[in-house]
Amino acid sequence: MEMELVIIYIFDLFGTCIFAITGAVKAVRLKLDILGVVVFACTVGCGGGMFRDMLIGATPVAALSNSTYISTCVITGLLVFFLAPKFVGKWRVILFADSLGLGVFTALGVAKAALYGIGPVGQLLCGVISAVGGGMVRDIMSRSVPIVLTSDFYATASLIGGIIYLILELTNLGVFTKFVIASMVVFLLRVLAIKYRFHLPVADTALPVDDHLTLQR
């Protein structure tokens, strides 16, 4: 059990750092000030994990009980802000990093939910929420429709990775091995989706896109 907790902690910090980078880069691209960059880094880096911990009853949530998480996000946000030209010009690399973070947080969410006695369906839900929660808040803060709700192959990759992790739970593989396999499945699915433009179908209507999501009478 102790080894599982250590592995989960290491992966959690790793995923937090990756997502903090993507959040900070998004803020820089939106021309936000230094505080905005740090806030976006913290929101994306810790948001999904906080949602997950609240759902499974792991309170106070890790991001608040352990200052390492917030500190990691703040430092990452500041580094991105001061080294902005090196990050912003490599958005494709950032997308790949985000894909890796998606995989790590998916496996992490499933594994941590299992430790708290949550059933398979709940574990799967926690895996997806852990992976996409911070990004959803980021998109809402930047006044755009969350990527998870669009046709982009994002939450679907997380869902498949979560199912893979649940299947691996039935084997005798070690925790680290299960983490790596599930994370890589999500990562590869997401990278392939970016490269070949995979997406889920949307309703075919003649109506124009309503950016404000208002109901028409």
N, CA and C of each residue as an Amber inpcrd file, in Angstrom:
protein
   651
   0.8260000  -1.2070000   0.0000000   0.0000000   0.0000000   0.0000000
   0.8630000   1.2620000   0.0000000   1.9410000   1.2500000   0.8040000
   2.8070000   2.4310000   0.8640000   3.4440000   2.7120000  -0.4930000
   3.8800000   1.6480000  -1.1790000   4.4910000   1.8310000  -2.4930000
   3.4750000   2.4050000  -3.4800000   2.2290000   1.9520000  -3.4040000
   1.1850000   2.4830000  -4.2790000   1.0020000   3.9750000  -4.0440000
   0.9950000   4.3840000  -2.7860000   0.8160000   5.7980000  -2.4560000
   1.9770000   6.6380000  -2.9720000   3.1890000   6.0970000  -2.8760000
   4.3720000   6.8170000  -3.3690000   4.2890000   6.9920000  -4.8810000
   3.9270000   5.9240000  -5.5870000   3.8120000   5.9850000  -7.0490000
   2.7330000   6.9770000  -7.4610000   1.5970000   6.9290000  -6.7670000
   0.5090000   7.8620000  -7.0610000   0.9580000   9.3010000  -6.8370000
   1.6910000   9.5370000  -5.7630000   2.1690000  10.8890000  -5.4500000
   3.1180000  11.3980000  -6.5380000   4.0380000  10.5390000  -6.9740000
   5.0020000  10.9370000  -8.0020000   4.2880000  11.2630000  -9.3170000
   3.3780000  10.3920000  -9.7230000   2.6250000  10.6290000 -10.9590000
   1.7480000  11.8730000 -10.8330000   1.2040000  12.0930000  -9.6420000
   0.3530000  13.2570000  -9.4110000   1.1390000  14.5500000  -9.6150000
   2.3350000  14.6210000  -9.0520000   3.1650000  15.8170000  -9.2110000
   3.5990000  15.9910000 -10.6680000   3.9280000  14.8930000 -11.3130000
   4.3400000  14.9410000 -12.7170000   3.2090000  15.4780000 -13.5890000
   2.0210000  14.9210000 -13.4120000   0.8690000  15.3850000 -14.1810000
   0.5050000  16.8220000 -13.8680000   0.6320000  17.1950000 -12.6000000
   0.3460000  18.5700000 -12.1860000   1.2560000  19.5550000 -12.9060000
   2.5370000  19.2220000 -12.9830000   3.5090000  20.0920000 -13.6530000
   3.1910000  20.2240000 -15.1430000   2.8740000  19.1140000 -15.7900000
   2.5650000  19.1460000 -17.2240000   1.3330000  19.9980000 -17.4980000
   0.2700000  19.7700000 -16.7280000  -0.9530000  20.5350000 -16.9360000
  -0.7620000  22.0050000 -16.5750000   0.0780000  22.2820000 -15.5890000
   0.3590000  23.6740000 -15.2290000   1.0220000  24.3960000 -16.4000000
   1.8980000  23.6990000 -17.1100000   2.5470000  24.2890000 -18.2850000
   1.5060000  24.6420000 -19.3450000   0.5980000  23.7110000 -19.6330000
  -0.4090000  23.9720000 -20.6660000  -1.3350000  25.1180000 -20.2660000
  -1.6640000  25.1870000 -18.9810000  -2.5100000  26.2860000 -18.5070000
  -1.8160000  27.6260000 -18.6180000  -0.5400000  27.6540000 -18.2340000
   0.2240000  28.8980000 -18.2960000   0.4180000  29.3610000 -19.7370000
   0.6940000  28.4260000 -20.6320000   0.8760000  28.7790000 -22.0460000
  -0.4150000  29.3470000 -22.6210000  -1.5430000  28.7560000 -22.2520000
  -2.8400000  29.2700000 -22.6990000  -3.0200000  30.7100000 -22.2350000
  -2.6520000  30.9890000 -20.9900000  -2.7860000  32.3410000 -20.4450000
  -1.8820000  33.3270000 -21.1760000  -0.6650000  32.8970000 -21.4860000
   0.2670000  33.7570000 -22.2220000  -0.2910000  34.0670000 -23.6090000
  -0.8730000  33.0730000 -24.2580000  -1.4580000  33.2780000 -25.5880000
  -2.6690000  34.2030000 -25.5360000  -3.3190000  34.2630000 -24.3700000
  -4.4550000  35.1710000 -24.1920000  -4.0130000  36.5670000 -23.7510000
  -2.6860000  36.7670000 -23.6390000  -2.1040000  38.0520000 -23.2450000
  -2.4940000  38.4490000 -21.8090000  -2.5890000  37.4740000 -20.9120000
  -2.8850000  37.7800000 -19.5150000  -1.6190000  38.2420000 -18.8120000
  -1.7910000  38.9400000 -17.6830000  -0.6280000  39.4040000 -16.9380000
  -0.0410000  38.2580000 -16.1220000   1.0000000  38.5500000 -15.3500000
   1.7230000  37.5060000 -14.6300000   0.8300000  36.7750000 -13.6290000
  -0.0910000  37.5150000 -12.9820000  -1.0120000  36.8750000 -12.0430000
  -1.9570000  35.9320000 -12.7820000  -2.4470000  36.3780000 -13.9360000
  -3.3370000  35.5380000 -14.7320000  -2.6590000  34.2500000 -15.1710000
  -1.3850000  34.3440000 -15.5300000  -0.6320000  33.1630000 -15.9540000
  -0.5080000  32.1690000 -14.8040000  -0.1910000  32.6800000 -13.6190000
  -0.0550000  31.8110000 -12.4430000  -1.3970000  31.1880000 -12.0670000
  -2.4610000  31.9800000 -12.1350000  -3.8000000  31.4630000 -11.8120000
  -4.1910000  30.3470000 -12.7770000  -3.9360000  30.5440000 -14.0640000
  -4.2560000  29.5050000 -15.0460000  -3.4180000  28.2560000 -14.7950000
  -2.1480000  28.4420000 -14.4540000  -1.2780000  27.2960000 -14.1720000
  -1.8100000  26.4920000 -12.9870000  -2.2250000  27.1880000 -11.9390000
  -2.7520000  26.5150000 -10.7420000  -4.1010000  25.8590000 -11.0190000
  -4.9260000  26.5360000 -11.7940000  -6.2580000  26.0070000 -12.1010000
  -6.1800000  24.7060000 -12.8900000  -5.3700000  24.7070000 -13.9350000
  -5.2640000  23.5120000 -14.7700000  -4.4500000  22.4270000 -14.0720000
  -3.4020000  22.8430000 -13.3690000  -2.5500000  21.8720000 -12.6930000
  -3.2330000  21.1470000 -11.5470000  -4.0590000  21.8640000 -10.7950000
  -4.6710000  21.2890000  -9.5870000  -6.1700000  21.0480000  -9.6960000
  -6.8290000  21.6680000 -10.6710000  -8.2880000  21.6130000 -10.7530000
  -8.8670000  20.2170000 -10.8150000  -8.3730000  19.4030000 -11.7450000
  -8.9030000  18.0530000 -11.9020000  -8.7060000  17.2030000 -10.6630000
  -7.5280000  17.3130000 -10.0690000  -7.2380000  16.5490000  -8.8590000
  -8.1130000  16.9680000  -7.6880000  -8.4090000  18.2530000  -7.5960000
  -9.2780000  18.7410000  -6.5170000 -10.6990000  18.2100000  -6.6860000
 -11.2080000  18.2310000  -7.9160000 -12.5360000  17.6630000  -8.1780000
 -12.5660000  16.1800000  -7.7950000 -11.5310000  15.4620000  -8.2000000
 -11.4450000  14.0200000  -7.9140000 -11.4440000  13.7450000  -6.4160000
 -10.6020000  14.4770000  -5.6840000 -10.4970000  14.2610000  -4.2430000
 -11.8010000  14.5740000  -3.5240000 -12.5040000  15.6100000  -3.9720000
 -13.7870000  15.9400000  -3.3490000 -14.8140000  14.8420000  -3.6080000
 -14.7830000  14.2650000  -4.8010000 -15.7390000  13.2100000  -5.1490000
 -15.5340000  11.9490000  -4.3150000 -14.2840000  11.5810000  -4.0660000
 -14.0180000  10.3350000  -3.3430000 -13.9060000  10.5480000  -1.8410000
 -14.0400000  11.7980000  -1.3960000 -13.9870000  12.0850000   0.0330000
 -12.5900000  12.1880000   0.5960000 -11.5990000  12.4170000  -0.2690000
 -10.2150000  12.5750000   0.1860000  -9.9860000  14.0270000   0.5750000
 -10.5310000  14.4110000   1.7160000 -10.4440000  15.8020000   2.1620000
  -9.6340000  15.9130000   3.4490000  -8.9500000  17.0560000   3.6510000
  -8.7960000  18.1410000   2.6780000  -8.0520000  17.6500000   1.4340000
  -8.4140000  18.2190000   0.3050000  -7.8500000  17.7560000  -0.9690000
  -6.3410000  17.9150000  -0.9670000  -5.6680000  17.0670000  -1.7450000
  -4.2050000  17.0300000  -1.7520000  -3.5830000  18.3790000  -2.0830000
  -4.1940000  19.1140000  -3.0050000  -3.6290000  20.3990000  -3.4280000
  -3.6150000  21.4210000  -2.2970000  -4.4920000  21.2450000  -1.2990000
  -4.5520000  22.1840000  -0.1780000  -3.8110000  21.6650000   1.0490000
  -3.7570000  20.3540000   1.2070000  -3.0860000  19.7840000   2.3800000
  -1.5810000  19.6460000   2.1720000  -1.1450000  19.6610000   0.9160000
   0.2710000  19.5370000   0.5940000   0.6660000  20.7210000  -0.2880000
   1.4520000  21.6150000   0.2560000   1.8030000  22.8500000  -0.4590000
   2.6540000  22.6020000  -1.7020000   3.1840000  21.3980000  -1.8440000
   4.0330000  21.0960000  -3.0020000   3.2800000  21.2810000  -4.3130000
   1.9880000  20.9500000  -4.3200000   1.1990000  21.0460000  -5.5480000
   1.0650000  22.4980000  -6.0150000   0.6110000  23.3570000  -5.1160000
   0.4560000  24.7710000  -5.4810000   1.8080000  25.3840000  -5.8200000
   2.8270000  25.0360000  -5.0330000   4.1700000  25.5740000  -5.2870000
   4.6640000  25.1720000  -6.6720000   4.4180000  23.9230000  -7.0380000
   4.8190000  23.4370000  -8.3620000   4.1430000  24.2380000  -9.4640000
   2.8540000  24.5040000  -9.2880000   2.1020000  25.2590000 -10.2950000
   2.5790000  26.7100000 -10.3810000   2.8230000  27.3220000  -9.2300000
   3.2730000  28.7160000  -9.2070000   4.6310000  28.8480000  -9.8910000
   5.5640000  27.9790000  -9.5320000   6.9020000  28.0230000 -10.1300000
   6.8240000  27.7670000 -11.6320000   6.0160000  26.7920000 -12.0200000
   5.8450000  26.4850000 -13.4430000   5.2550000  27.6690000 -14.1940000
   4.2330000  28.2940000 -13.6090000   3.6110000  29.4560000 -14.2340000
   4.5930000  30.5980000 -14.4250000   5.4220000  30.8480000 -13.4200000
   6.4150000  31.9240000 -13.5070000   7.4650000  31.6160000 -14.5740000
   7.8980000  30.3650000 -14.6350000   8.8850000  29.9820000 -15.6480000
   8.3290000  30.1800000 -17.0540000   7.0770000  29.7710000 -17.2540000
   6.4560000  29.9500000 -18.5690000   6.3230000  31.4310000 -18.8960000
   5.9530000  32.2410000 -17.9040000   5.7800000  33.6770000 -18.1360000
   7.0920000  34.3240000 -18.5750000   8.1710000  34.0280000 -17.8670000
   9.4440000  34.6850000 -18.1680000  10.1700000  34.0580000 -19.3610000
   9.7880000  32.8400000 -19.7080000  10.3900000  32.1860000 -20.8720000
   9.3500000  31.9920000 -21.9710000   8.3870000  32.8980000 -22.0060000
   7.2400000  32.7740000 -22.9150000   7.6130000  32.4740000 -24.3670000
   8.5870000  33.1880000 -24.9620000   8.9060000  32.9230000 -26.3750000
   9.3080000  31.4780000 -26.6480000   9.9290000  30.8350000 -25.6520000
  10.3810000  29.4550000 -25.8410000   9.2150000  28.4660000 -25.7900000
   8.1450000  28.8580000 -25.0970000   7.0000000  27.9600000 -24.9420000
   5.9270000  28.1970000 -26.0000000   5.5400000  29.4530000 -26.1750000
   4.4010000  29.7810000 -27.0280000   4.6320000  29.3650000 -28.4730000
   5.8630000  29.4610000 -28.9420000   6.1570000  29.1120000 -30.3250000
   6.1560000  27.6170000 -30.5950000   6.0080000  26.8150000 -29.5460000
   6.0470000  25.3610000 -29.7100000   4.7320000  24.7580000 -29.2370000
   3.6280000  25.2830000 -29.7760000   2.3050000  24.8520000 -29.3230000
   2.0620000  23.3760000 -29.5930000   2.6140000  22.8390000 -30.6700000
   2.4110000  21.4200000 -30.9770000   3.0680000  20.5490000 -29.9050000
   4.2280000  20.9740000 -29.4410000   4.8980000  20.2470000 -28.3540000
   4.0450000  20.3090000 -27.0900000   3.4360000  21.4710000 -26.8490000
   2.5650000  21.6350000 -25.6840000   1.3610000  20.7050000 -25.7890000
   0.8350000  20.5330000 -27.0000000  -0.2920000  19.6170000 -27.1960000
   0.1000000  18.1870000 -26.8430000   1.3100000  17.7990000 -27.2190000
   1.7760000  16.4590000 -26.8800000   1.9630000  16.3200000 -25.3700000
   2.4720000  17.3830000 -24.7430000   2.6290000  17.3650000 -23.2870000
   1.2690000  17.2490000 -22.6080000   0.2920000  17.9690000 -23.1410000
  -1.0630000  17.8990000 -22.6020000  -1.6270000  16.4850000 -22.7520000
  -1.3070000  15.8390000 -23.8550000  -1.7610000  14.4630000 -24.0830000
  -1.1670000  13.5190000 -23.0490000   0.0930000  13.7440000 -22.7130000
   0.7450000  12.9250000 -21.6900000   0.1090000  13.1700000 -20.3270000
  -0.1530000  14.4420000 -20.0310000  -0.8130000  14.7730000 -18.7720000
  -2.1950000  14.1560000 -18.6860000  -2.9010000  14.1260000 -19.8060000
  -4.2300000  13.5190000 -19.8590000  -4.1560000  12.0440000 -19.4740000
  -3.1500000  11.3590000 -20.0040000  -2.9880000   9.9440000 -19.6910000
  -2.6170000   9.7040000 -18.2430000  -1.6900000  10.4970000 -17.7400000
  -1.2360000  10.3480000 -16.3550000  -2.3790000  10.5880000 -15.3770000
  -3.1350000  11.6530000 -15.5740000  -4.2190000  11.9770000 -14.6480000
  -5.3900000  10.9970000 -14.7630000  -5.5780000  10.4080000 -15.9400000
  -6.6170000   9.3860000 -16.0850000  -6.2870000   8.1780000 -15.2130000
  -5.0710000   7.6580000 -15.3730000  -4.6400000   6.5050000 -14.5750000
  -4.6450000   6.8400000 -13.0910000  -4.2130000   8.0360000 -12.7780000
  -4.1540000   8.4750000 -11.3860000  -5.5410000   8.5240000 -10.7570000
  -6.4950000   9.0700000 -11.4820000  -7.8510000   9.1790000 -10.9560000
  -8.4700000   7.8290000 -10.6760000  -8.2720000   6.8780000 -11.5970000
  -8.8100000   5.5270000 -11.4110000  -8.1460000   4.8540000 -10.2160000
  -6.8220000   4.9560000 -10.1360000  -6.0810000   4.2930000  -9.0610000
  -6.4330000   4.8520000  -7.6870000  -6.5360000   6.1670000  -7.5790000
  -6.8250000   6.7660000  -6.2760000  -8.2530000   6.4620000  -5.8420000
  -9.1820000   6.4400000  -6.7880000 -10.5670000   6.0930000  -6.4590000
 -10.6460000   4.6580000  -5.9490000  -9.8430000   3.7650000  -6.5430000
  -9.8260000   2.3640000  -6.1100000  -9.3290000   2.2490000  -4.6720000
  -8.3300000   3.0590000  -4.3190000  -7.7990000   3.0340000  -2.9560000
  -8.8460000   3.4470000  -1.9300000  -9.8030000   4.2500000  -2.3490000
 -10.8490000   4.7190000  -1.4360000 -12.1210000   3.8700000  -1.5260000
 -11.9970000   2.7020000  -2.1460000 -13.1060000   1.7630000  -2.1660000
 -14.2300000   2.0970000  -3.1240000 -13.9660000   2.9430000  -4.1010000
 -14.9810000   3.3040000  -5.0930000 -15.1290000   2.1650000  -6.1040000
 -16.3430000   1.9130000  -6.5710000 -16.5960000   0.8560000  -7.5450000
 -16.0520000   1.1820000  -8.9240000 -16.0750000   0.2100000  -9.8480000
 -15.5000000   0.3820000 -11.1930000 -16.0400000   1.5860000 -11.9620000
 -17.3560000   1.7740000 -11.9510000 -17.9380000   2.9070000 -12.6860000
 -17.4740000   4.2250000 -12.0740000 -17.4680000   4.2860000 -10.7560000
 -16.9940000   5.4870000 -10.0700000 -15.5230000   5.7370000 -10.3250000
 -14.7320000   4.6680000 -10.3780000 -13.3090000   4.8110000 -10.6790000
 -13.1110000   5.4220000 -12.0630000 -13.8940000   4.9220000 -13.0110000
 -13.7980000   5.4260000 -14.3820000 -14.1730000   6.9020000 -14.4390000
 -15.2310000   7.2650000 -13.7350000 -15.6680000   8.6610000 -13.6950000
 -14.5910000   9.5450000 -13.0810000 -13.9890000   9.0660000 -11.9920000
 -12.9300000   9.8420000 -11.3320000 -11.7130000  10.0010000 -12.2370000
 -11.4250000   8.9700000 -13.0290000 -10.3030000   9.0580000 -13.9550000
 -10.5060000  10.1430000 -14.9930000 -11.7000000  10.1970000 -15.5650000
 -12.0000000  11.2030000 -16.5880000 -12.0430000  12.5980000 -15.9790000
 -12.7070000  12.7410000 -14.8350000 -12.8090000  14.0560000 -14.1910000
 -11.4390000  14.5660000 -13.7790000 -10.6090000  13.6730000 -13.2560000
  -9.2530000  14.0520000 -12.8710000  -8.4700000  14.5710000 -14.0700000
  -8.7110000  13.9580000 -15.2360000  -7.9570000  14.3150000 -16.4390000
  -8.4560000  15.5770000 -17.1220000  -9.7670000  15.8070000 -17.1100000
 -10.3220000  16.9210000 -17.8930000 -10.8450000  18.0740000 -17.0440000
 -10.9490000  17.8770000 -15.7280000 -11.5460000  18.9020000 -14.8660000
 -10.8580000  20.2500000 -14.9150000  -9.5320000  20.2520000 -14.7810000
  -8.7960000  21.5090000 -14.8000000  -8.8970000  22.2140000 -16.1360000
  -8.8510000  21.4360000 -17.2190000  -8.9660000  22.0190000 -18.5520000
 -10.3280000  22.6340000 -18.8040000 -11.3750000  22.0140000 -18.2420000
 -12.7200000  22.5760000 -18.3980000 -12.8160000  23.9490000 -17.7390000
 -12.2690000  24.0530000 -16.5270000 -12.2890000  25.3400000 -15.8270000
 -11.4740000  26.3720000 -16.6000000 -10.3300000  25.9490000 -17.1390000
  -9.4930000  26.8490000 -17.9460000 -10.2720000  27.3990000 -19.1320000
 -10.9650000  26.5270000 -19.8570000 -11.7140000  26.9560000 -21.0370000
 -12.8560000  27.8950000 -20.6640000 -13.5250000  27.5950000 -19.5520000
 -14.6070000  28.4710000 -19.0960000 -14.0550000  29.8410000 -18.7200000
 -12.9080000  29.8590000 -18.0400000 -12.2830000  31.1280000 -17.6560000
 -11.8570000  31.9370000 -18.8740000 -11.5030000  31.2400000 -19.9500000
 -11.0790000  31.9430000 -21.1700000 -12.2430000  32.1530000 -22.1330000
 -13.4660000  31.9380000 -21.6320000 -14.7040000  32.1980000 -22.3760000
 -14.7980000  31.4110000 -23.6830000 -14.4510000  30.1360000 -23.6080000
 -14.6000000  29.2590000 -24.7660000 -15.2870000  27.9720000 -24.3240000
 -15.9280000  27.3050000 -25.2690000 -16.5920000  26.0450000 -24.9480000
 -15.5240000  25.0260000 -24.5510000 -15.6600000  24.3560000 -23.4060000
 -14.6610000  23.3670000 -22.9800000 -14.3860000  22.3420000 -24.0670000
 -13.1210000  22.0570000 -24.2790000 -12.7160000  21.1490000 -25.3490000
 -13.3510000  19.7740000 -25.1820000 -13.6210000  19.4010000 -23.9290000
 -14.2050000  18.0910000 -23.6500000 -15.6350000  17.9870000 -24.1770000
 -16.3020000  19.1250000 -24.4000000 -17.6790000  19.1220000 -24.8790000
 -17.7830000  19.2900000 -26.3890000 -16.6720000  19.4770000 -27.0480000
 -16.6730000  19.6300000 -28.5020000 -16.4000000  18.2800000 -29.1540000
 -16.2380000  18.2840000 -30.4480000 -16.0310000  17.0240000 -31.1710000
 -14.6090000  16.4950000 -31.0420000 -13.7250000  17.2510000 -30.3680000
 -12.3320000  16.8420000 -30.2410000 -12.2300000  15.5180000 -29.4780000
 -11.2930000  14.6560000 -29.9000000 -11.1120000  13.3230000 -29.3040000
 -10.2760000  13.4680000 -28.0370000 -10.8870000  13.9580000 -26.9750000
 -10.1560000  14.2830000 -25.7490000 -10.6460000  13.4290000 -24.5840000
 -11.8690000  13.6840000 -24.1350000 -12.4330000  12.9000000 -23.0370000
 -12.5840000  11.4350000 -23.4410000 -12.8280000  11.1950000 -24.7230000
 -12.9740000   9.8190000 -25.2040000 -11.6840000   9.0330000 -25.0070000
 -10.5510000   9.6740000 -25.2900000  -9.2580000   9.0190000 -25.0790000
  -9.0630000   8.7050000 -23.6010000  -9.4590000   9.6420000 -22.7430000
  -9.3600000   9.4280000 -21.2980000 -10.2490000   8.2720000 -20.8640000
 -11.4510000   8.2190000 -21.3910000 -12.3980000   7.1560000 -21.0470000
 -11.8440000   5.7840000 -21.4270000 -11.2820000   5.6830000 -22.6190000
 -10.7040000   4.4140000 -23.0730000  -9.5250000   4.0180000 -22.1830000
  -8.6860000   4.9930000 -21.8450000  -7.5510000   4.7150000 -20.9690000
  -7.9940000   4.2370000 -19.5950000  -9.0760000   4.8300000 -19.0920000
  -9.6080000   4.4030000 -17.8040000 -10.0980000   2.9700000 -17.8440000
 -10.7440000   2.5990000 -18.9390000 -11.2190000   1.2210000 -19.1030000
 -10.0320000   0.2570000 -19.1560000  -8.9830000   0.6700000 -19.8510000
  -7.7720000  -0.1550000 -19.9190000  -7.2030000  -0.3760000 -18.5230000
  -7.1820000   0.6790000 -17.7100000  -6.6390000   0.5460000 -16.3510000
  -7.4910000  -0.4180000 -15.5290000  -8.8060000  -0.3350000 -15.6760000
  -9.6970000  -1.2420000 -14.9490000  -9.4450000  -2.6950000 -15.3550000
  -9.2000000  -2.9180000 -16.6320000  -8.8910000  -4.2740000 -17.1070000
  -7.5680000  -4.7520000 -16.5150000  -6.5820000  -3.8510000 -16.4690000
  -5.2710000  -4.2050000 -15.9190000  -5.3490000  -4.5070000 -14.4280000
  -6.3590000  -3.9630000 -13.7480000  -6.5450000  -4.2420000 -12.3240000
  -6.8260000  -5.7220000 -12.0850000  -7.2940000  -6.4190000 -13.1110000
  -7.6120000  -7.8430000 -12.9850000  -6.3710000  -8.7160000 -13.1510000
  -5.2440000  -8.1020000 -13.4880000  -3.9970000  -8.8400000 -13.6870000
  -3.1080000  -8.7160000 -12.4560000  -1.9610000  -9.3610000 -12.5170000
  -0.9970000  -9.3000000 -11.4120000   0.1010000  -8.2710000 -11.6630000
  -0.1170000  -7.3840000 -12.6150000   0.8850000  -6.3660000 -12.9250000
   1.0390000  -5.3950000 -11.7630000   2.2330000  -4.8320000 -11.6290000
   2.4830000  -3.8580000 -10.5790000   1.8100000  -2.5290000 -10.8750000
   1.6960000  -1.7070000  -9.8480000   1.0260000  -0.4140000  -9.9920000
   1.7240000   0.4560000 -11.0360000   3.0440000   0.5130000 -10.9920000
   3.7910000   1.3450000 -11.9330000   3.5370000   0.9040000 -13.3730000
   3.5540000  -0.4120000 -13.6010000   3.3280000  -0.9410000 -14.9500000
   1.9400000  -0.5770000 -15.4540000   0.9400000  -0.7040000 -14.5820000
  -0.4310000  -0.3600000 -14.9710000  -0.5430000   1.1270000 -15.2950000
   0.1280000   1.9470000 -14.5070000   0.1290000   3.3880000 -14.7560000
   0.7090000   3.6940000 -16.1300000   1.8560000   3.1030000 -16.4130000
   2.5480000   3.3840000 -17.6720000   1.7140000   2.9260000 -18.8670000
   1.1650000   1.7190000 -18.8040000   0.3860000   1.1890000 -19.9290000
  -0.8500000   2.0480000 -20.1910000  -1.6260000   2.3210000 -19.1430000
  -2.8530000   3.1120000 -19.3110000  -2.5390000   4.5240000 -19.7920000
  -1.5010000   5.1260000 -19.2300000  -1.1160000   6.4880000 -19.6190000
  -0.6890000   6.5420000 -21.0790000   0.0860000   5.5380000 -21.5080000
   0.5630000   5.5110000 -22.8830000  -0.5730000   5.2750000 -23.8750000
  -1.5710000   4.4870000 -23.4750000  -2.7280000   4.2700000 -24.3520000
  -3.4350000   5.5950000 -24.6130000  -3.6800000   6.3480000 -23.5410000
  -4.3400000   7.6520000 -23.6860000  -3.4740000   8.5920000 -24.5210000
  -2.1940000   8.6310000 -24.2150000  -1.2670000   9.5070000 -24.9350000
  -1.2690000   9.1960000 -26.4310000  -1.1340000   7.9250000 -26.7770000
  -1.0800000   7.5390000 -28.1890000  -2.3960000   7.8250000 -28.9010000
  -3.5150000   7.5620000 -28.2340000  -4.8170000   7.8580000 -28.8360000
  -4.9540000   9.3470000 -29.1230000  -4.5300000  10.1530000 -28.1720000
  -4.6430000  11.6090000 -28.3220000  -3.7010000  12.1280000 -29.4150000
  -2.4840000  11.6040000 -29.4470000  -1.5260000  12.0230000 -30.4740000
  -2.0310000  11.6370000 -31.8620000  -2.5530000  10.4300000 -31.9920000
  -3.1070000   9.9930000 -33.2780000  -4.3000000  10.8550000 -33.6760000
  -5.1020000  11.2420000 -32.6860000  -6.2560000  12.1000000 -32.9670000
  -5.8130000  13.4630000 -33.4820000  -4.7320000  13.9900000 -32.9010000
  -4.2000000  15.2800000 -33.3430000  -3.6290000  15.1550000 -34.7600000
  -2.8700000  14.0920000 -34.9740000  -2.1980000  13.9100000 -36.2670000
  -3.1840000  13.6570000 -37.4060000  -4.1650000  12.7950000 -37.1410000
  -5.1040000  12.4010000 -38.2000000  -6.4770000  13.0500000 -38.0620000
  -6.5860000  13.9880000 -37.1240000  -7.8060000  14.7710000 -36.9360000
  -9.0330000  13.8940000 -36.6470000  -8.8350000  12.9410000 -35.7300000
  -9.9820000  12.1490000 -35.2830000 -10.9200000  13.0490000 -34.4970000
 -12.2070000  12.8310000 -34.6310000 -13.1600000  13.5740000 -33.8130000
 -14.4730000  12.8220000 -33.7660000 -15.2610000  13.1130000 -32.7550000
 -16.5780000  12.5050000 -32.6480000 -17.5440000  13.2390000 -33.5680000
 -18.5840000  12.5680000 -34.0290000 -19.5450000  13.2270000 -34.9270000
 -20.3710000  14.2830000 -34.2080000 -20.7870000  15.2860000 -34.9420000
 -21.6860000  16.3150000 -34.4080000 -22.9620000  16.2980000 -35.2350000
 -24.0310000  16.8330000 -34.6730000 -25.3120000  16.8500000 -35.3760000
 -25.2100000  17.7050000 -36.6340000 -25.7360000  17.1990000 -37.7170000
 -25.6890000  17.9040000 -39.0010000 -26.9520000  18.7490000 -39.1520000
 -26.8120000  20.0470000 -38.8980000 -27.9500000  20.9530000 -39.0340000
 -27.5460000  22.1500000 -39.8710000 -28.5450000  22.8670000 -40.3430000
 -28.2900000  24.0600000 -41.1550000 -28.1740000  25.3050000 -40.2830000
 -28.3370000  25.1360000 -38.9650000 -28.2760000  26.2890000 -38.0730000
 -26.8420000  26.7750000 -37.9280000 -26.6510000  28.0900000 -37.8150000
 -25.3070000  28.6170000 -37.5890000 -24.8440000  28.3020000 -36.1760000
 -23.5390000  28.3220000 -35.9770000 -22.9940000  28.0820000 -34.6460000
 -23.3780000  29.2290000 -33.7290000 -23.9300000  28.8850000 -32.5620000
 -24.3310000  29.9030000 -31.5930000 -23.2820000  29.9500000 -30.4960000
 -22.3730000  30.9240000 -30.5770000 -21.2820000  31.0200000 -29.6170000
 -21.7670000  31.2700000 -28.2020000 -22.9370000  31.8800000 -28.0670000
 -23.4380000  32.2280000 -26.7360000 -24.4090000  31.1810000 -26.1980000
 -24.6340000  30.1070000 -26.9710000 -25.4870000  29.0070000 -26.5390000
 -26.8510000  29.4880000 -26.0650000 -27.4470000  30.4300000 -26.7790000
 -28.7630000  30.9400000 -26.3940000 -29.8500000  30.1330000 -27.0770000
 -31.0090000  30.0380000 -26.4540000 -32.1380000  29.3260000 -27.0380000
 -32.8730000  30.2450000 -28.0000000 -33.1750000  29.7290000 -29.1770000
 -33.8960000  30.5310000 -30.1550000 -35.3680000  30.1500000 -30.1290000
 -36.2260000  31.1430000 -30.1100000 -37.6670000  30.9000000 -30.0720000
 -38.2200000  30.8690000 -31.4980000
